[in-house]
Amino acid sequence: MDIRNNAPALWLRRLAIALVIALIAAGAPLAGFGKAQAARLPLNIAVEVGFDGKMKNDRWFPVKLTITNPGDDLSGDVTVRTTGDGGRSVVYAKHVDLPRQSTKIVWFALPGKSYNKNNNIVEFFENSVEKGKAVPFAGGEVSIDARPLSPETLLVGVAARDPDTLNFLSLLGQRGAPVQTVALPGDDFPWEAGMLDALDVIAFNDKPGDALKAEQAKQIETWAEKGGQLVLAGGAGYAKTASPFDVISPVSVSGTGSVTALSEFVQASGKELKLDEPFTVSKATVKTGDTLFAENGLPLVVS
């Protein structure tokens, strides 16, 4: 049999195989060979607004985004795009790295106003918002939904070992303005002054202050300097609660003492307050400010 006529075809097949091997070795994409690169898996996201969902008009407030990446490593910008009066668009962006099957928390400070699906959208762009491709969310389009409290409402943030110990703050509403007490966010909250803007009062009670970093305490001081009311309490544990705020605290504390009555509280409230045993308090010396309540020379409330 004469096989010379098949030689060119055999040579071409060998050349094609060699080219395929070379392309594979070089990592080049091959149309028709194997499967196309898989698309990005949708991200999962949870949105938490304000303080227990509460915020105020024209006051900056926090938004917490919890993003989970079920797919391969991803890096890019998470954005909140809002539309204001006149249709002008503003984009708030933060870069975040999302390794495979990881969850990250991203905080934004946004200006207080009504938010709904018609005036804002949350998006994620691979690499960057300027040049990247949008990565979808598993639940479809995501937006922020928020309604401001009435302007006269007093918004009080509480951080306490036992939050029920400050339930009396809600009674402030009996004097006129409505009051909303909210639990302050947990350990992941950045405590930036801008995110605290919606709060009229921050109250710490019997909670170790060393959980706050120095920069976080400074941010709270900045918030107070701009008009926020900072309440530091804790009775015998006051020194531990107020430790990050020594500079602005109106008292210095040295040890503890006890009182057998709270006569000035009774006089001010008009209600009986009977103590069955001595009541332990911090021994405070006033550095600056006004003593509002005292007992046997021990300051109990200082402004």
VOPAGU-2260 file (C-alpha; in pm, 1 decimal, decimal comma):
REM VOPAGU-2260
SITE   aa  ch    i         X         Y         Z
SITE  MET   A    0       0,0       0,0       0,0
SITE  ASP   A    1     124,0     341,6     -90,6
SITE  ILE   A    2      94,0     568,3     220,7
SITE  ARG   A    3     278,2     868,0      83,4
SITE  ASN   A    4     -49,7    1046,0       3,0
SITE  ASN   A    5    -149,7    1027,8     375,7
SITE  ALA   A    6     173,3    1182,3     496,2
SITE  PRO   A    7      57,0    1548,5     477,2
SITE  ALA   A    8    -260,9    1468,5     674,2
SITE  LEU   A    9     -61,4    1281,5     938,5
SITE  TRP   A   10     186,2    1569,1     958,9
SITE  LEU   A   11     -95,5    1822,3    1002,5
SITE  ARG   A   12    -254,4    1617,4    1281,6
SITE  ARG   A   13      76,5    1598,6    1465,6
SITE  LEU   A   14     121,5    1976,0    1424,3
SITE  ALA   A   15    -229,5    2046,1    1561,7
SITE  ILE   A   16    -162,6    1826,1    1864,3
SITE  ALA   A   17     169,6    2003,3    1925,9
SITE  LEU   A   18      -2,2    2344,1    1906,8
SITE  VAL   A   19    -271,1    2236,5    2154,6
SITE  ILE   A   20      -6,7    2113,0    2399,2
SITE  ALA   A   21     186,7    2440,3    2363,6
SITE  LEU   A   22    -124,5    2651,1    2421,8
SITE  ILE   A   23    -220,5    2451,4    2728,3
SITE  ALA   A   24     130,0    2486,9    2868,0
SITE  ALA   A   25     110,6    2863,9    2813,5
SITE  GLY   A   26    -225,9    2889,1    2987,7
SITE  ALA   A   27    -401,1    3028,7    2678,4
SITE  PRO   A   28    -779,6    2993,1    2652,4
SITE  LEU   A   29    -896,8    2738,5    2399,9
SITE  ALA   A   30   -1226,4    2785,7    2224,8
SITE  GLY   A   31   -1402,0    2451,2    2212,1
SITE  PHE   A   32   -1160,2    2280,4    2454,7
SITE  GLY   A   33   -1284,3    2215,3    2810,5
SITE  LYS   A   34   -1531,7    2441,1    2992,4
SITE  ALA   A   35   -1546,0    2820,8    2992,4
SITE  GLN   A   36   -1434,7    2999,5    3309,5
SITE  ALA   A   37   -1714,4    2984,8    3569,3
SITE  ALA   A   38   -1899,4    3309,4    3642,4
SITE  ARG   A   39   -1870,3    3471,4    3985,1
SITE  LEU   A   40   -2108,9    3326,4    4240,4
SITE  PRO   A   41   -2354,2    3585,6    4377,3
SITE  LEU   A   42   -2259,0    3740,7    4709,9
SITE  ASN   A   43   -2477,5    3721,2    5018,4
SITE  ILE   A   44   -2538,6    4047,9    5203,0
SITE  ALA   A   45   -2725,2    4164,8    5513,1
SITE  VAL   A   46   -2799,2    4534,7    5573,1
SITE  GLU   A   47   -2846,8    4687,7    5921,0
SITE  VAL   A   48   -2946,5    5052,1    5945,0
SITE  GLY   A   49   -2887,5    5306,2    6220,8
SITE  PHE   A   50   -2923,1    5214,5    6587,6
SITE  ASP   A   51   -3178,2    4934,6    6616,7
SITE  GLY   A   52   -3306,8    5066,4    6283,9
SITE  LYS   A   53   -3340,2    5421,8    6414,7
SITE  MET   A   54   -3182,9    5741,3    6280,2
SITE  LYS   A   55   -3258,6    6113,5    6251,1
SITE  ASN   A   56   -3301,4    6350,5    5961,6
SITE  ASP   A   57   -2996,1    6559,5    5869,7
SITE  ARG   A   58   -2779,2    6356,6    6111,7
SITE  TRP   A   59   -2516,7    6109,8    5993,4
SITE  PHE   A   60   -2590,9    5752,3    6094,7
SITE  PRO   A   61   -2422,9    5408,8    6063,2
SITE  VAL   A   62   -2504,8    5139,6    5808,8
SITE  LYS   A   63   -2360,1    4791,6    5861,3
SITE  LEU   A   64   -2311,5    4562,5    5561,4
SITE  THR   A   65   -2228,1    4196,2    5629,6
SITE  ILE   A   66   -2100,5    4040,4    5305,8
SITE  THR   A   67   -2035,1    3669,3    5250,8
SITE  ASN   A   68   -1842,9    3539,4    4948,3
SITE  PRO   A   69   -1932,9    3173,7    4870,2
SITE  GLY   A   70   -1701,9    3163,2    4565,2
SITE  ASP   A   71   -1338,1    3220,1    4477,5
SITE  ASP   A   72   -1117,4    3498,9    4616,6
SITE  LEU   A   73   -1260,3    3840,3    4536,8
SITE  SER   A   74   -1145,1    4196,6    4589,1
SITE  GLY   A   75   -1334,4    4510,3    4503,0
SITE  ASP   A   76   -1544,0    4808,9    4609,4
SITE  VAL   A   77   -1874,6    4787,3    4790,9
SITE  THR   A   78   -2075,2    5100,5    4719,4
SITE  VAL   A   79   -2390,1    5282,9    4822,9
SITE  ARG   A   80   -2522,5    5502,9    4544,3
SITE  THR   A   81   -2781,9    5760,5    4647,9
SITE  THR   A   82   -2988,5    6005,7    4447,8
SITE  GLY   A   83   -3061,9    6343,5    4600,1
SITE  ASP   A   84   -3267,8    6643,0    4500,8
SITE  GLY   A   85   -3242,5    6723,5    4132,8
SITE  GLY   A   86   -3136,2    6369,7    4050,3
SITE  ARG   A   87   -2773,8    6425,1    4152,6
SITE  SER   A   88   -2602,6    6096,6    4231,4
SITE  VAL   A   89   -2353,2    6046,8    4515,9
SITE  VAL   A   90   -2148,2    5727,8    4556,2
SITE  TYR   A   91   -1998,8    5613,3    4888,6
SITE  ALA   A   92   -1739,7    5338,5    4836,9
SITE  LYS   A   93   -1514,0    5119,9    5050,8
SITE  HIS   A   94   -1261,3    4863,3    4931,5
SITE  VAL   A   95   -1288,0    4514,6    5076,2
SITE  ASP   A   96   -1099,8    4188,3    5026,0
SITE  LEU   A   97   -1318,3    3877,3    5031,5
SITE  PRO   A   98   -1117,7    3554,0    5037,3
SITE  ARG   A   99   -1299,4    3236,7    4931,5
SITE  GLN   A  100   -1593,4    3151,3    5161,1
SITE  SER   A  101   -1526,6    3445,2    5391,9
SITE  THR   A  102   -1750,4    3700,1    5562,3
SITE  LYS   A  103   -1657,8    4065,1    5610,7
SITE  ILE   A  104   -1833,1    4354,2    5786,5
SITE  VAL   A  105   -1821,0    4698,3    5626,1
SITE  TRP   A  106   -1949,4    5015,1    5796,9
SITE  PHE   A  107   -2067,5    5330,8    5623,8
SITE  ALA   A  108   -2168,0    5667,8    5765,0
SITE  LEU   A  109   -2452,9    5812,4    5559,7
SITE  PRO   A  110   -2647,3    6139,3    5584,5
SITE  GLY   A  111   -2984,8    6114,3    5753,2
SITE  LYS   A  112   -3287,8    6122,3    5525,2
SITE  SER   A  113   -3556,8    5885,2    5400,4
SITE  TYR   A  114   -3413,1    5590,3    5207,4
SITE  ASN   A  115   -3604,3    5354,2    4979,3
SITE  LYS   A  116   -3544,2    5138,4    4672,5
SITE  ASN   A  117   -3610,8    5435,6    4444,2
SITE  ASN   A  118   -3332,5    5660,5    4574,0
SITE  ASN   A  119   -3041,9    5426,3    4657,2
SITE  ILE   A  120   -2875,2    5099,4    4561,3
SITE  VAL   A  121   -2601,2    4887,5    4720,7
SITE  GLU   A  122   -2356,1    4727,9    4474,1
SITE  PHE   A  123   -2024,6    4539,7    4463,6
SITE  PHE   A  124   -1771,5    4597,2    4185,7
SITE  GLU   A  125   -1482,7    4359,0    4127,4
SITE  ASN   A  126   -1146,4    4541,1    4145,5
SITE  SER   A  127   -1295,5    4893,8    4166,9
SITE  VAL   A  128   -1612,6    5091,6    4111,5
SITE  GLU   A  129   -1444,3    5288,0    3833,1
SITE  LYS   A  130   -1329,5    4993,2    3622,2
SITE  GLY   A  131   -1476,9    4677,0    3768,1
SITE  LYS   A  132   -1765,5    4454,9    3672,6
SITE  ALA   A  133   -2064,9    4437,9    3905,7
SITE  VAL   A  134   -2093,2    4117,0    4107,6
SITE  PRO   A  135   -2459,2    4033,1    4178,5
SITE  PHE   A  136   -2615,4    3966,7    4517,9
SITE  ALA   A  137   -2798,9    3641,9    4577,8
SITE  GLY   A  138   -3127,0    3815,3    4659,5
SITE  GLY   A  139   -3123,4    4047,8    4360,3
SITE  GLU   A  140   -3099,7    4425,6    4391,2
SITE  VAL   A  141   -3022,0    4554,4    4740,8
SITE  SER   A  142   -3113,1    4894,7    4882,3
SITE  ILE   A  143   -3134,0    5071,2    5218,4
SITE  ASP   A  144   -3476,6    5123,4    5369,7
SITE  ALA   A  145   -3494,0    5380,5    5649,7
SITE  ARG   A  146   -3728,7    5644,4    5788,7
SITE  PRO   A  147   -3604,1    5918,7    6022,4
SITE  LEU   A  148   -3748,0    5968,8    6370,1
SITE  SER   A  149   -3937,5    6287,4    6439,2
SITE  PRO   A  150   -3698,2    6582,9    6490,8
SITE  GLU   A  151   -3800,1    6634,5    6854,7
SITE  THR   A  152   -3726,0    6272,4    6953,0
SITE  LEU   A  153   -3436,4    6225,6    7195,0
SITE  LEU   A  154   -3229,2    5927,4    7075,7
SITE  VAL   A  155   -3036,1    5766,9    7363,8
SITE  GLY   A  156   -2772,4    5499,9    7303,6
SITE  VAL   A  157   -2706,0    5262,7    7593,9
SITE  ALA   A  158   -2398,6    5049,2    7663,1
SITE  ALA   A  159   -2441,1    4865,0    7992,7
SITE  ARG   A  160   -2355,7    4533,1    8150,9
SITE  ASP   A  161   -2726,5    4504,9    8230,2
SITE  PRO   A  162   -2917,8    4728,2    7983,7
SITE  ASP   A  163   -3226,2    4716,6    8210,7
SITE  THR   A  164   -3043,6    4929,8    8467,2
SITE  LEU   A  165   -3094,5    5232,3    8241,6
SITE  ASN   A  166   -3462,0    5175,6    8164,8
SITE  PHE   A  167   -3539,2    5490,4    8361,9
SITE  LEU   A  168   -3397,6    5696,1    8072,5
SITE  SER   A  169   -3717,1    5627,6    7879,4
SITE  LEU   A  170   -3904,2    5822,8    8149,6
SITE  LEU   A  171   -3740,0    6140,8    8025,1
SITE  GLY   A  172   -4016,2    6146,2    7766,0
SITE  GLN   A  173   -4266,0    6234,5    8038,2
SITE  ARG   A  174   -4112,3    6581,2    8046,4
SITE  GLY   A  175   -4205,1    6666,7    7690,7
SITE  ALA   A  176   -3995,5    6530,0    7405,2
SITE  PRO   A  177   -4038,5    6161,9    7312,7
SITE  VAL   A  178   -3743,6    5937,1    7398,9
SITE  GLN   A  179   -3609,8    5633,7    7214,6
SITE  THR   A  180   -3350,8    5421,0    7396,2
SITE  VAL   A  181   -3140,8    5188,5    7179,4
SITE  ALA   A  182   -2867,4    4937,2    7251,3
SITE  LEU   A  183   -2534,6    5046,8    7110,6
SITE  PRO   A  184   -2370,2    4810,6    6857,4
SITE  GLY   A  185   -2128,7    4537,7    6959,3
SITE  ASP   A  186   -1752,2    4501,6    6946,6
SITE  ASP   A  187   -1729,3    4542,8    6568,1
SITE  PHE   A  188   -1869,0    4898,3    6580,2
SITE  PRO   A  189   -1593,7    5148,2    6482,3
SITE  TRP   A  190   -1723,6    5428,3    6711,9
SITE  GLU   A  191   -1648,3    5700,0    6457,3
SITE  ALA   A  192   -1779,0    6042,3    6559,6
SITE  GLY   A  193   -1967,9    6075,5    6231,8
SITE  MET   A  194   -2156,2    5751,4    6295,2
SITE  LEU   A  195   -2260,1    5875,1    6641,7
SITE  ASP   A  196   -2409,8    6195,5    6505,1
SITE  ALA   A  197   -2769,3    6067,0    6519,3
SITE  LEU   A  198   -2742,6    6005,7    6896,4
SITE  ASP   A  199   -2837,1    6282,6    7138,9
SITE  VAL   A  200   -2714,6    6089,5    7445,2
SITE  ILE   A  201   -2467,5    5805,1    7500,3
SITE  ALA   A  202   -2490,0    5633,3    7838,6
SITE  PHE   A  203   -2229,8    5391,4    7974,4
SITE  ASN   A  204   -2319,8    5203,0    8291,0
SITE  ASP   A  205   -2114,7    4945,8    8481,9
SITE  LYS   A  206   -1940,3    4833,8    8164,2
SITE  PRO   A  207   -1560,2    4794,1    8145,9
SITE  GLY   A  208   -1426,8    5094,2    7958,4
SITE  ASP   A  209   -1107,4    4914,3    7859,9
SITE  ALA   A  210   -1308,4    4743,7    7585,4
SITE  LEU   A  211   -1280,8    5075,0    7401,0
SITE  LYS   A  212    -961,3    5152,7    7213,6
SITE  ALA   A  213    -794,3    5488,7    7274,9
SITE  GLU   A  214    -894,8    5616,5    6930,5
SITE  GLN   A  215   -1254,4    5506,5    6983,9
SITE  ALA   A  216   -1273,0    5692,3    7315,9
SITE  LYS   A  217   -1131,1    5998,2    7141,9
SITE  GLN   A  218   -1404,4    5974,7    6878,5
SITE  ILE   A  219   -1668,6    5972,8    7154,2
SITE  GLU   A  220   -1504,4    6278,4    7311,6
SITE  THR   A  221   -1519,2    6453,3    6972,7
SITE  TRP   A  222   -1889,0    6368,1    6949,4
SITE  ALA   A  223   -1945,3    6514,3    7299,3
SITE  GLU   A  224   -1752,7    6830,4    7214,4
SITE  LYS   A  225   -1993,2    6883,8    6923,2
SITE  GLY   A  226   -2293,7    6877,7    7155,0
SITE  GLY   A  227   -2356,7    6513,1    7244,0
SITE  GLN   A  228   -2444,7    6433,0    7606,4
SITE  LEU   A  229   -2219,3    6163,6    7758,4
SITE  VAL   A  230   -2349,3    5985,5    8069,7
SITE  LEU   A  231   -2098,7    5783,5    8274,6
SITE  ALA   A  232   -2243,5    5567,8    8552,4
SITE  GLY   A  233   -2175,7    5248,5    8738,8
SITE  GLY   A  234   -2190,3    5307,0    9113,0
SITE  ALA   A  235   -1902,2    5119,9    9271,6
SITE  GLY   A  236   -1784,0    5025,6    8921,4
SITE  TYR   A  237   -1776,4    5384,9    8797,9
SITE  ALA   A  238   -1395,3    5407,8    8782,7
SITE  LYS   A  239   -1379,9    5106,4    8552,7
SITE  THR   A  240   -1654,9    5241,6    8327,8
SITE  ALA   A  241   -1516,9    5594,7    8303,2
SITE  SER   A  242   -1147,9    5504,8    8270,1
SITE  PRO   A  243   -1121,1    5596,2    7897,7
SITE  PHE   A  244   -1270,9    5939,5    7971,5
SITE  ASP   A  245   -1053,9    6062,8    8260,1
SITE  VAL   A  246    -977,3    6387,2    8077,7
SITE  ILE   A  247   -1340,6    6493,7    8034,2
SITE  SER   A  248   -1494,0    6326,4    8341,5
SITE  PRO   A  249   -1612,9    6591,0    8591,8
SITE  VAL   A  250   -1493,6    6380,5    8887,6
SITE  SER   A  251   -1194,2    6182,3    9002,6
SITE  VAL   A  252   -1260,7    5862,0    9197,2
SITE  SER   A  253   -1069,9    5703,3    9482,2
SITE  GLY   A  254   -1215,5    5384,1    9625,2
SITE  THR   A  255   -1572,5    5331,1    9740,9
SITE  GLY   A  256   -1798,6    5450,1   10018,5
SITE  SER   A  257   -2155,3    5380,2   10126,6
SITE  VAL   A  258   -2472,5    5570,3   10205,4
SITE  THR   A  259   -2772,0    5461,6   10409,9
SITE  ALA   A  260   -3019,4    5693,9   10240,2
SITE  LEU   A  261   -3066,7    5881,3    9913,5
SITE  SER   A  262   -3252,6    6179,0   10055,5
SITE  GLU   A  263   -3183,5    6423,4    9768,5
SITE  PHE   A  264   -3317,8    6170,8    9517,0
SITE  VAL   A  265   -3632,0    6130,3    9730,4
SITE  GLN   A  266   -3675,6    6506,0    9757,1
SITE  ALA   A  267   -3632,9    6559,4    9384,0
SITE  SER   A  268   -3865,1    6275,9    9277,3
SITE  GLY   A  269   -4124,4    6307,0    9551,3
SITE  LYS   A  270   -4122,2    5929,0    9585,3
SITE  GLU   A  271   -4007,3    5705,5    9867,5
SITE  LEU   A  272   -3674,9    5527,0    9811,6
SITE  LYS   A  273   -3605,3    5296,1   10102,1
SITE  LEU   A  274   -3267,0    5125,3   10140,8
SITE  ASP   A  275   -3268,8    4800,0   10338,9
SITE  GLU   A  276   -2890,6    4804,2   10369,3
SITE  PRO   A  277   -2602,0    5046,4   10303,0
SITE  PHE   A  278   -2568,2    5135,8    9935,2
SITE  THR   A  279   -2214,8    5121,6    9788,9
SITE  VAL   A  280   -2102,1    5415,0    9573,9
SITE  SER   A  281   -1775,7    5542,4    9430,4
SITE  LYS   A  282   -1601,0    5808,4    9639,1
SITE  ALA   A  283   -1580,6    6096,5    9396,3
SITE  THR   A  284   -1410,5    6432,4    9413,6
SITE  VAL   A  285   -1549,6    6700,0    9184,5
SITE  LYS   A  286   -1292,4    6836,6    8938,0
SITE  THR   A  287   -1523,6    7067,6    8749,1
SITE  GLY   A  288   -1895,1    7117,6    8697,0
SITE  ASP   A  289   -2202,6    7120,5    8919,1
SITE  THR   A  290   -2302,8    6865,0    9182,4
SITE  LEU   A  291   -2668,8    6787,1    9118,8
SITE  PHE   A  292   -2718,9    6523,2    9391,1
SITE  ALA   A  293   -2511,2    6428,0    9694,0
SITE  GLU   A  294   -2545,7    6233,5   10020,0
SITE  ASN   A  295   -2344,5    6305,9   10335,0
SITE  GLY   A  296   -2090,9    6502,9   10131,4
SITE  LEU   A  297   -2049,4    6227,9    9868,2
SITE  PRO   A  298   -2130,6    6351,5    9514,9
SITE  LEU   A  299   -2372,2    6113,8    9343,5
SITE  VAL   A  300   -2452,3    6301,6    9022,0
SITE  VAL   A  301   -2222,6    6565,5    8874,9
SITE  SER   A  302   -2271,4    6757,5    8549,1
